[in-house]
Amino acid sequence: MKLIIRKNLVFILILLNSTIAISQDFSGTWSGKLQNQLTELQLAFNIEKQDAAYKGTMDSPSENISGIPLSNAVIDDSKVTFEISRLKIKYEGVLNKDGALEGVFNQQGAKIPLVLSKKRGGDTPSKNNRPQEPIKPYTYISEDVTFINNIDDVTLSGTLSLPDNNGKFPAVILISGSGPQNRDQEIAGHKPFLVISDYLVKKGIAVLRYDDRGFGKSSGDFSSADSYDFAQDAIAAVNFLKNRNQIDSNKIGIIGHSEGGLIAPIASNISQSINFIVLMAAPSSSGDKILLDQIRLQKNFTGLSETELGTELKTSKKVFDIIKNTKNEKKMVENLKSYLKSSIIKSQIPNHMTIDEFVEIQSKAMTSKWMQFFLKHNPVDELKKIKVPVLAINGTKDVQMSFSHLNTIKDAITKSGNSNVSVKAFEGLNHLFQKCETGAISEYMKIEQTISPKVLETMSNWIKQVVYE
């Protein structure tokens, strides 16, 4: 998971303004920070002018998302409109006298004031070196494909990579972490799924990776789905591979990263056609515990004092408890709003927003379908049911999903009678399985390595052992 917490938690954030003087040139990167008592989010819009039109992408560096394409970028004199229609995102702003954009960020009707400042030329980072990314032409077959999840009427678009020789091959499906992601699971300037696919296909293993529903070239509505729905997308991918002549239908597996490691067991227990699973930094506890652990694990990088940490943990736990323990949806929202009103510090509310508006935005986000599932779902319930071989791996410097989850994963699977489970903790690797210094999220983009070669080798060797034994 790019933080296992969902990326469209933009719903619940409030504005922290920052402005710098600029010229009236809209090409470049415009960024601003949103924050509230639970978390904060940095947003950036990368705008480029081509001929007479503008295009661009949106990044959320705090959540390791980059390159979300804008469906619309309109600039009329000093007014701008940036849209991502599939995520129901729209930003409208006006250039002020200081050269900043003052406007409103709107997602699914939740409106949040947002000021964007333009980075100076010297602040724009140079293109990152990513030595592991494969360069075309590839030495194997790479085919654009589509397949359908008939349950939700969603068409998924992806890439199927095949070894360039005759025969039937074992295959894996890659499932990304939380938040809308493309088929390469593009994170912090890295494309880990592209690197994994390139490595495995060169070892004789076919790989299918796809854009999440409602993202990239896939249809559907990402914002209204939960992890169970995403498991149905993965099963649709399995069914697609079963009908490909180049694939051995008895040797199809799933590799799930972060929330993908929560989704993979669900899919495996629904479908009888999944023959093995690789869990990369997967959870073994409910979402509320994961989020509280993330706050603790990242304390050293957020600058929280012990007192502030205690307050944040207490507030977050109370919010999660209300959502988990209130069965009636209407009552849940009422209780949540009441608690938020009593716990909010006045200085946290933007000048442009009333306390009721602020509370409405937060409660809407925290009671979404995805969040309710995530907070209430216990992965152990699914892990206990798995009958196929499992490899679970983690990095010892992962501050988003502690490697301590490995022991729980192994215990849950083996105690249910499945002894074919292997776990491995990789020393000095972070949540993306990069060799790192501290494990901090801020390091991800700075590190040239996309994924440790030791991890690639371990996954490849284990898969070949499972399918050819």
C-alpha positions as CSV (number, residue, x, y, z in Angstrom):
1,M,0.0,0.0,0.0
2,K,1.2,3.3,-0.7
3,L,0.1,3.8,3.0
4,I,-2.5,1.1,3.3
5,I,-4.8,4.1,4.0
6,R,-6.8,4.9,0.9
7,K,-5.5,7.6,-1.4
8,N,-8.7,9.4,-1.9
9,L,-8.7,10.4,1.8
10,V,-8.4,13.9,0.3
11,F,-12.0,14.1,1.5
12,I,-11.1,14.6,5.1
13,L,-8.2,17.1,4.8
14,I,-8.2,20.8,5.5
15,L,-6.0,23.5,4.0
16,L,-2.6,24.8,5.2
17,N,-1.9,27.8,2.9
18,S,1.5,28.5,1.5
19,T,2.3,31.0,-1.3
20,I,5.3,32.3,-3.2
21,A,5.5,35.0,-5.8
22,I,5.5,33.8,-9.5
23,S,5.1,35.1,-13.0
24,Q,1.8,34.4,-14.8
25,D,3.0,31.3,-16.6
26,F,0.8,28.3,-15.8
27,S,3.2,25.7,-17.1
28,G,5.0,23.9,-14.2
29,T,4.2,22.3,-10.9
30,W,1.6,23.8,-8.6
31,S,1.4,22.4,-5.1
32,G,-0.3,22.9,-1.8
33,K,-0.7,21.0,1.5
34,L,-4.0,19.8,3.0
35,Q,-4.0,18.7,6.6
36,N,-6.3,17.9,9.6
37,Q,-5.9,16.4,13.1
38,L,-5.5,12.9,11.7
39,T,-3.2,13.3,8.7
40,E,-2.0,15.6,6.0
41,L,-1.7,15.4,2.3
42,Q,0.5,17.2,-0.2
43,L,-1.0,17.7,-3.7
44,A,0.8,18.8,-6.9
45,F,-0.5,19.6,-10.3
46,N,2.0,19.3,-13.1
47,I,0.9,21.5,-16.0
48,E,2.3,21.5,-19.5
49,K,1.3,23.6,-22.5
50,Q,1.2,21.9,-25.9
51,D,0.4,24.3,-28.8
52,A,-2.7,26.2,-27.6
53,A,-3.9,23.6,-25.1
54,Y,-2.9,22.5,-21.6
55,K,-2.5,19.0,-20.2
56,G,-1.2,17.7,-17.0
57,T,-1.1,15.2,-14.1
58,M,-1.7,15.2,-10.4
59,D,0.6,13.8,-7.7
60,S,0.1,13.0,-4.1
61,P,3.7,12.7,-2.8
62,S,2.6,12.0,0.8
63,E,0.7,9.0,-0.5
64,N,3.3,7.9,-3.1
65,I,0.9,8.5,-6.0
66,S,2.2,10.2,-9.1
67,G,1.2,10.8,-12.7
68,I,-2.6,10.7,-12.4
69,P,-3.7,12.1,-15.8
70,L,-6.0,15.1,-15.8
71,S,-9.0,14.6,-18.0
72,N,-9.3,18.4,-18.4
73,A,-7.1,21.4,-17.9
74,V,-8.6,24.7,-18.8
75,I,-6.9,28.1,-18.3
76,D,-8.8,31.2,-19.0
77,D,-6.8,34.4,-18.3
78,S,-6.3,34.1,-14.5
79,K,-8.8,31.3,-13.9
80,V,-7.9,27.6,-13.9
81,T,-9.9,24.3,-13.9
82,F,-8.2,21.0,-13.4
83,E,-10.3,17.8,-13.5
84,I,-9.9,14.1,-13.0
85,S,-13.4,12.9,-14.0
86,R,-13.1,9.2,-13.1
87,L,-12.1,10.1,-9.5
88,K,-14.7,12.9,-9.4
89,I,-12.0,15.5,-8.7
90,K,-12.2,19.1,-9.7
91,Y,-10.1,22.0,-8.7
92,E,-11.1,25.6,-9.6
93,G,-8.8,28.5,-8.8
94,V,-8.0,32.1,-9.5
95,L,-4.5,33.7,-9.6
96,N,-4.1,36.2,-6.8
97,K,-1.9,39.2,-6.5
98,D,0.9,37.1,-4.9
99,G,1.0,34.7,-7.9
100,A,-0.7,31.8,-6.1
101,L,-3.9,30.0,-7.1
102,E,-6.7,30.5,-4.6
103,G,-9.5,28.0,-5.2
104,V,-11.6,25.0,-4.1
105,F,-10.7,21.3,-4.3
106,N,-13.9,19.3,-4.9
107,Q,-14.2,15.5,-4.7
108,Q,-17.6,13.9,-4.9
109,G,-19.2,17.1,-3.6
110,A,-16.9,17.6,-0.7
111,K,-15.4,21.1,-1.2
112,I,-12.2,22.2,0.5
113,P,-10.4,25.5,0.1
114,L,-7.0,25.0,-1.5
115,V,-4.2,27.4,-2.3
116,L,-1.6,26.2,-4.8
117,S,1.9,27.8,-5.2
118,K,4.1,27.4,-8.2
119,K,7.5,25.9,-7.8
120,R,10.4,28.0,-8.9
121,G,12.5,26.7,-11.7
122,G,15.3,25.9,-9.4
123,D,13.0,23.9,-7.2
124,T,11.9,21.5,-9.9
125,P,13.7,18.2,-9.5
126,S,15.5,16.6,-12.4
127,K,14.3,13.4,-13.8
128,N,15.1,10.5,-11.4
129,N,17.4,7.7,-12.5
130,R,15.6,4.4,-12.5
131,P,18.2,1.9,-13.7
132,Q,16.0,-1.2,-13.3
133,E,13.2,0.0,-15.6
134,P,13.3,-2.0,-18.9
135,I,13.8,-0.2,-22.1
136,K,12.0,-1.1,-25.3
137,P,12.2,-3.1,-27.5
138,Y,11.7,-5.9,-25.0
139,T,13.1,-9.4,-25.5
140,Y,9.6,-10.9,-24.9
141,I,6.0,-10.4,-26.0
142,S,4.1,-7.5,-24.4
143,E,0.4,-7.3,-25.4
144,D,-2.3,-4.8,-24.4
145,V,-5.4,-6.7,-23.3
146,T,-8.8,-6.1,-21.8
147,F,-11.0,-8.4,-19.7
148,I,-14.4,-8.0,-17.9
149,N,-15.6,-8.3,-14.3
150,N,-19.1,-9.4,-15.2
151,I,-20.3,-9.0,-11.5
152,D,-19.7,-5.3,-11.5
153,D,-19.7,-4.7,-15.3
154,V,-16.2,-3.4,-15.2
155,T,-13.7,-3.6,-18.1
156,L,-10.1,-3.8,-16.9
157,S,-7.3,-2.8,-19.2
158,G,-3.8,-4.2,-18.8
159,T,-0.6,-5.7,-20.2
160,L,0.1,-9.4,-20.6
161,S,3.8,-10.2,-20.9
162,L,4.8,-13.6,-22.3
163,P,8.1,-15.3,-22.8
164,D,9.0,-15.2,-26.5
165,N,8.9,-18.9,-27.3
166,N,6.4,-21.6,-27.8
167,G,4.6,-23.5,-25.0
168,K,2.3,-23.0,-22.1
169,F,3.6,-20.9,-19.2
170,P,2.9,-20.4,-15.5
171,A,1.5,-17.0,-14.9
172,V,1.1,-14.4,-12.1
173,I,-1.3,-11.5,-11.7
174,L,-0.1,-8.4,-10.0
175,I,-2.5,-6.7,-7.5
176,S,-1.5,-3.2,-6.4
177,G,-1.8,-1.5,-3.0
178,S,-4.5,0.9,-1.9
179,G,-5.6,3.9,-4.0
180,P,-6.1,4.2,-7.7
181,Q,-3.0,2.9,-9.5
182,N,-2.0,2.1,-13.1
183,R,-0.7,-1.2,-14.3
184,D,2.9,-0.4,-13.4
185,Q,1.9,0.6,-9.8
186,E,3.6,3.9,-10.3
187,I,4.8,5.2,-7.0
188,A,7.2,8.0,-6.2
189,G,8.7,8.0,-9.7
190,H,9.1,4.2,-9.6
191,K,7.3,1.5,-11.6
192,P,7.7,-1.6,-9.4
193,F,5.1,-3.7,-11.3
194,L,6.9,-3.0,-14.6
195,V,10.2,-4.1,-13.0
196,I,8.7,-7.2,-11.5
197,S,7.0,-8.2,-14.7
198,D,10.2,-7.7,-16.7
199,Y,12.2,-9.9,-14.3
200,L,9.7,-12.7,-14.1
201,V,8.9,-13.0,-17.8
202,K,12.6,-13.3,-18.5
203,K,12.5,-16.3,-16.1
204,G,9.7,-18.0,-18.1
205,I,6.7,-16.8,-16.1
206,A,3.9,-14.9,-17.8
207,V,2.7,-11.7,-16.1
208,L,-0.6,-9.9,-16.2
209,R,-0.8,-6.4,-14.7
210,Y,-3.8,-4.0,-15.1
211,D,-5.0,-0.5,-14.4
212,D,-7.3,-0.3,-11.3
213,R,-11.0,0.1,-12.0
214,G,-11.9,3.7,-12.9
215,F,-8.2,4.5,-13.5
216,G,-6.0,4.6,-16.5
217,K,-7.8,2.8,-19.3
218,S,-10.0,0.7,-17.1
219,S,-13.7,1.5,-16.6
220,G,-15.7,1.6,-13.4
221,D,-15.9,3.7,-10.3
222,F,-12.9,3.3,-8.0
223,S,-14.3,5.6,-5.3
224,S,-17.4,3.4,-4.7
225,A,-15.5,0.1,-4.4
226,D,-13.9,-1.8,-1.5
227,S,-11.3,-4.5,-1.2
228,Y,-13.9,-7.3,-1.9
229,D,-14.8,-5.6,-5.1
230,F,-11.1,-5.4,-6.1
231,A,-10.9,-9.1,-5.4
232,Q,-13.6,-9.7,-8.0
233,D,-11.4,-7.8,-10.5
234,A,-8.5,-10.1,-9.7
235,I,-10.7,-13.1,-10.2
236,A,-11.8,-11.7,-13.6
237,A,-8.0,-11.5,-14.5
238,V,-7.6,-15.2,-13.5
239,N,-10.6,-16.2,-15.7
240,F,-9.1,-14.3,-18.6
241,L,-5.7,-16.1,-18.3
242,K,-7.4,-19.5,-18.1
243,N,-8.7,-18.9,-21.6
244,R,-5.3,-18.0,-23.1
245,N,-3.6,-20.7,-25.1
246,Q,-0.2,-19.6,-23.9
247,I,-1.1,-20.0,-20.2
248,D,-1.0,-23.3,-18.1
249,S,-4.4,-22.9,-16.4
250,N,-3.2,-25.1,-13.5
251,K,-0.3,-22.8,-12.7
252,I,-1.8,-19.3,-12.2
253,G,-0.9,-17.3,-9.1
254,I,-1.3,-13.9,-7.6
255,I,1.3,-11.4,-6.3
256,G,-0.3,-8.8,-4.0
257,H,1.5,-5.8,-2.6
258,S,0.3,-4.1,0.6
259,E,-3.6,-3.9,0.3
260,G,-3.1,-6.2,-2.7
261,G,-1.9,-8.7,0.0
262,L,-5.2,-8.3,1.7
263,I,-7.1,-8.8,-1.6
264,A,-5.2,-11.9,-2.7
265,P,-6.4,-14.2,0.0
266,I,-10.0,-13.1,-0.5
267,A,-9.7,-13.8,-4.2
268,S,-8.0,-17.2,-3.6
269,N,-10.8,-18.3,-1.2
270,I,-13.5,-17.4,-3.8
271,S,-11.8,-18.8,-6.9
272,Q,-10.6,-22.4,-7.2
273,S,-8.3,-21.4,-10.1
274,I,-5.6,-19.6,-8.1
275,N,-2.8,-22.0,-7.5
276,F,-0.3,-20.0,-5.4
277,I,0.0,-16.6,-3.7
278,V,2.9,-14.2,-3.0
279,L,2.1,-11.6,-0.3
280,M,4.4,-8.5,-0.3
281,A,4.1,-6.4,2.8
282,A,0.6,-7.8,3.5
283,P,-1.5,-7.0,6.5
284,S,-2.6,-9.5,9.2
285,S,-4.7,-7.3,11.3
286,S,-7.8,-5.0,10.8
287,G,-7.4,-1.6,9.3
288,D,-7.8,0.3,12.5
289,K,-4.8,-1.4,14.1
290,I,-2.8,-0.9,10.9
291,L,-3.5,2.8,10.8
292,L,-2.6,3.2,14.5
293,D,0.6,1.2,13.9
294,Q,1.5,3.5,11.0
295,I,1.2,6.5,13.3
296,R,3.6,4.9,15.8
297,L,6.0,3.6,13.1
298,Q,6.2,7.0,11.4
299,K,6.5,9.1,14.6
300,N,10.2,9.8,14.1
301,F,9.6,11.2,10.7
302,T,6.5,13.3,11.4
303,G,8.1,15.3,14.3
304,L,5.3,14.5,16.8
305,S,6.1,14.9,20.4
306,E,5.1,12.1,22.8
307,T,2.1,14.2,24.0
308,E,1.1,14.9,20.4
309,L,1.5,11.3,19.5
310,G,-0.7,10.2,22.4
311,T,-3.4,12.7,21.4
312,E,-3.4,11.6,17.8
313,L,-3.6,7.9,18.7
314,K,-6.5,8.6,21.1
315,T,-8.4,10.7,18.6
316,S,-7.9,8.2,15.8
317,K,-8.8,5.2,17.9
318,K,-12.1,6.9,19.0
319,V,-13.0,7.6,15.4
320,F,-12.2,4.0,14.3
321,D,-14.2,2.6,17.3
322,I,-17.3,4.6,16.4
323,I,-17.1,3.3,12.8
324,K,-16.4,-0.3,13.8
325,N,-18.9,-0.6,16.6
326,T,-22.0,1.3,15.3
327,K,-24.0,-1.0,13.1
328,N,-26.7,1.5,12.1
329,E,-25.2,3.7,9.4
330,K,-27.2,6.8,10.3
331,K,-26.3,6.5,14.0
332,M,-22.7,6.0,13.0
333,V,-22.5,9.3,11.1
334,E,-24.3,11.1,14.0
335,N,-21.9,9.7,16.6
336,L,-18.9,10.5,14.5
337,K,-20.0,14.1,13.8
338,S,-20.7,14.6,17.5
339,Y,-17.2,13.3,18.5
340,L,-15.5,15.4,15.8
341,K,-17.2,18.5,16.9
342,S,-16.1,18.0,20.5
343,S,-12.5,17.2,19.6
344,I,-11.7,19.7,16.9
345,I,-9.3,22.5,17.8
346,K,-10.6,25.8,16.4
347,S,-7.3,26.6,14.8
348,Q,-7.6,23.5,12.6
349,I,-10.6,24.8,10.8
350,P,-9.9,27.0,7.7
351,N,-11.2,30.5,7.7
352,H,-13.4,29.7,4.6
353,M,-15.1,26.8,6.4
354,T,-17.6,26.5,9.2
355,I,-17.2,23.7,11.8
356,D,-20.3,21.9,10.4
357,E,-18.7,22.0,6.9
358,F,-15.5,20.6,8.2
359,V,-17.1,17.8,10.1
360,E,-19.3,16.9,7.1
361,I,-16.2,16.4,4.9
362,Q,-14.4,14.3,7.5
363,S,-17.4,12.1,8.4
364,K,-18.2,11.5,4.7
365,A,-14.7,10.2,4.1
366,M,-14.4,8.1,7.2
367,T,-17.7,6.3,6.6
368,S,-17.1,5.5,2.9
369,K,-17.6,1.9,1.7
370,W,-13.9,1.3,1.4
371,M,-13.0,2.7,4.8
372,Q,-15.7,0.7,6.6
373,F,-14.6,-2.5,5.0
374,F,-10.9,-1.8,5.7
375,L,-11.4,-0.9,9.4
376,K,-13.7,-3.9,10.1
377,H,-12.1,-6.7,7.9
378,N,-9.7,-9.0,9.7
379,P,-7.3,-10.6,7.2
380,V,-6.7,-13.6,9.5
381,D,-10.2,-14.8,8.8
382,E,-9.2,-15.2,5.1
383,L,-5.6,-16.4,5.8
384,K,-7.0,-19.3,7.8
385,K,-8.9,-20.6,4.7
386,I,-6.0,-20.6,2.2
387,K,-5.2,-24.0,0.9
388,V,-2.6,-23.1,-1.8
389,P,1.1,-22.5,-1.3
390,V,2.0,-19.0,0.1
391,L,5.1,-16.9,0.2
392,A,5.0,-13.9,2.5
393,I,7.8,-11.3,2.5
394,N,8.5,-8.0,4.2
395,G,11.3,-5.4,4.7
396,T,12.6,-4.9,8.2
397,K,12.5,-1.1,7.7
398,D,8.9,-1.0,6.5
399,V,7.2,1.9,8.4
400,Q,3.8,1.3,6.7
401,M,3.4,-2.5,7.3
402,S,5.7,-3.9,10.0
403,F,7.5,-7.1,9.2
404,S,6.0,-8.5,12.5
405,H,2.9,-9.3,10.4
406,L,4.9,-12.2,8.9
407,N,4.6,-14.3,12.1
408,T,0.9,-13.8,12.3
409,I,0.4,-14.7,8.6
410,K,2.4,-17.9,9.0
411,D,0.6,-18.9,12.2
412,A,-2.8,-18.3,10.7
413,I,-2.1,-20.4,7.6
414,T,-0.2,-23.3,9.3
415,K,-2.6,-23.7,12.2
416,S,-5.4,-24.3,9.7
417,G,-3.5,-27.3,8.2
418,N,-1.7,-25.6,5.3
419,S,2.0,-26.3,5.9
420,N,3.1,-25.0,2.5
421,V,3.9,-21.4,3.6
422,S,7.2,-19.6,3.6
423,V,8.0,-16.2,5.1
424,K,11.1,-14.1,4.7
425,A,12.1,-10.7,6.2
426,F,14.6,-8.8,4.1
427,E,17.1,-6.8,6.1
428,G,17.2,-3.1,5.5
429,L,14.3,-2.9,3.0
430,N,11.4,-0.5,3.1
431,H,7.7,-0.8,2.1
432,L,8.6,-0.8,-1.6
433,F,11.3,-3.4,-1.0
434,Q,14.1,-0.8,-1.7
435,K,17.4,-0.8,0.1
436,C,17.1,2.3,2.3
437,E,18.5,4.2,5.2
438,T,15.5,4.8,7.5
439,G,12.4,3.5,5.7
440,A,10.8,6.9,5.7
441,I,8.3,7.5,2.9
442,S,10.2,10.6,1.9
443,E,13.1,8.4,0.9
444,Y,11.1,6.4,-1.8
445,M,11.6,8.9,-4.6
446,K,15.2,9.7,-3.8
447,I,16.3,6.0,-4.0
448,E,17.4,4.9,-7.5
449,Q,16.6,1.2,-6.8
450,T,13.0,0.3,-7.6
451,I,13.0,-3.1,-5.9
452,S,15.8,-5.2,-4.4
453,P,17.2,-7.9,-6.8
454,K,17.2,-10.3,-3.8
455,V,13.4,-9.9,-3.6
456,L,13.0,-10.5,-7.4
457,E,15.2,-13.6,-7.2
458,T,13.4,-15.0,-4.1
459,M,9.9,-14.6,-5.7
460,S,11.1,-16.1,-9.0
461,N,12.8,-19.1,-7.5
462,W,9.8,-19.8,-5.1
463,I,7.3,-19.6,-8.0
464,K,9.3,-21.9,-10.2
465,Q,9.7,-24.4,-7.3
466,V,5.9,-24.3,-6.7
467,V,4.8,-24.8,-10.3
468,Y,7.5,-27.3,-11.3
469,E,7.8,-29.5,-8.2
